[in-house]
Amino acid sequence: MSSILYRHESNNVFVVDIPASIAEAQAFADKQLKLISSVAIHQPWPSNEPKSDKARAKLKAQQPDDQPAQEAIKNALTSVKDGFDAIYCFPRIVSPESVPIGQKRRRSESESQLSVNLAGPGSQPTHAAKNVGDTLNSRPYIVLAAMNTDIESLDEVDERLVCNSTLSTVKLTSRGTSTTYTIPSQASFHIGDCSDPRYFRQGVKKQAEDNQTCRRFDVVVMDPPWPSSSIRRGKQLGKSHYTVLRSVDDMRRLLFGMDLGTLVDGGGLLAVWITNKPAIRSLVASSSNSLFSQCGLQLMEEWIWVKVTSNGEPVLPVDSLWRKPYEILLVGKKVTAEEETRSPDPQRHEVRRRVILAVPDLHSRKPCLKQLMTDVFQLPPRHRGLEIFARNLVSGWHAWGNEALKFNDEACWARGVVRADFQG
């Protein structure tokens, strides 16, 4: 079952189910496994727009010119209503009794495989976990050598590129916390600080050399921890565990220090989720010293994720001033020498807008875009993909970030128990 519930004939408008998009990207053989989610909302959120004309005018003066995006959203809402007559998400699994959030699903007997050690490239699996730490310290990347692999803790794979090169999922169990992670087929992950890319690059380089593949990527997607006063307030009150940087200048130093241009192959794509603050858009793509300019990228497309209820109504007015019901993904293309010769001024290119309608899920959980990007940009089946600041893995892609395994914890998945009700 595809996570794309609706696709307009223009290929510019889509309805996507967020949990299903992440599950689809795992390529699990067990199609009954569902990602545990939040309750889908049925009614729009309460609006906290300023009441007085003076307050509205002051707030509007601080807003970016969102007219093109809002026009695209309104057109998309109209076209979907004309061509789609269904609930805008699948029924969701929400804290089912069989697998309460935060508790483990008991393994079936068929899943209880022998635990083996982590093996380096070319090694054969063994049945004794000897000197695992020495093995890791001697290699910038490691291969999961069997269906089930045990480690003492995630510290053993910290700052190492870990690869599942098989066509099957692999179970990685941390004995110290009794936590099991499901690693999708041909997925690689690097748990490490994105502010220091050295170890990630070493692992990718060695992996590419051993497998005779390119060390660059056809598509790179990232959802940076942009500054957010609301999240910082939530952390102070103990309501949020999501980490963000304190200022746009901090983000500039982080992103520019990652040397992202060298990770994107010629003609490849870098897609960056941004907030609706003008300074952040300018940092990524709208100035001569932007991230895209530094990386040799040309802004090609703008994807707009509109948060809607289960009935397809925006969770807030599209022209809301205080809080927007949408988030934007800027897609840049690595300009080749031939393309630069044809069009030396990257600002001349007309940006294409696409709209994704999706019912929001857990905080900061975005739609997984592998399937959409593969279709829209006609990426080859075995393209090289990378997600930075990742919070889940994707089959066939690399994931890099401190929380790369977050939603691949078995505790985040369940089967068979579905709640079809919605939050009013």
Secondary structure as GFF3:
##gff-version 3
##sequence-region A 1 424
A	DSSP	beta_strand	4	7	.	.	.	ID=ss1
A	DSSP	beta_strand	13	16	.	.	.	ID=ss2
A	DSSP	alpha_helix	18	26	.	.	.	ID=ss3
A	DSSP	beta_strand	33	35	.	.	.	ID=ss4
A	DSSP	alpha_helix	53	61	.	.	.	ID=ss5
A	DSSP	alpha_helix	67	83	.	.	.	ID=ss6
A	DSSP	three_ten_helix	109	111	.	.	.	ID=ss7
A	DSSP	alpha_helix	132	137	.	.	.	ID=ss8
A	DSSP	beta_strand	141	143	.	.	.	ID=ss9
A	DSSP	beta_strand	148	151	.	.	.	ID=ss10
A	DSSP	three_ten_helix	154	157	.	.	.	ID=ss11
A	DSSP	beta_strand	161	163	.	.	.	ID=ss12
A	DSSP	beta_strand	170	174	.	.	.	ID=ss13
A	DSSP	beta_strand	179	183	.	.	.	ID=ss14
A	DSSP	beta_strand	188	190	.	.	.	ID=ss15
A	DSSP	alpha_helix	198	211	.	.	.	ID=ss16
A	DSSP	beta_strand	217	222	.	.	.	ID=ss17
A	DSSP	alpha_helix	229	236	.	.	.	ID=ss18
A	DSSP	alpha_helix	248	257	.	.	.	ID=ss19
A	DSSP	three_ten_helix	260	262	.	.	.	ID=ss20
A	DSSP	beta_strand	264	274	.	.	.	ID=ss21
A	DSSP	alpha_helix	278	284	.	.	.	ID=ss22
A	DSSP	alpha_helix	291	294	.	.	.	ID=ss23
A	DSSP	beta_strand	297	307	.	.	.	ID=ss24
A	DSSP	beta_strand	326	334	.	.	.	ID=ss25
A	DSSP	alpha_helix	337	342	.	.	.	ID=ss26
A	DSSP	three_ten_helix	346	348	.	.	.	ID=ss27
A	DSSP	beta_strand	352	358	.	.	.	ID=ss28
A	DSSP	alpha_helix	370	376	.	.	.	ID=ss29
A	DSSP	beta_strand	385	388	.	.	.	ID=ss30
A	DSSP	beta_strand	397	400	.	.	.	ID=ss31
A	DSSP	three_ten_helix	406	408	.	.	.	ID=ss32
A	DSSP	three_ten_helix	410	412	.	.	.	ID=ss33
A	DSSP	beta_strand	413	415	.	.	.	ID=ss34
###
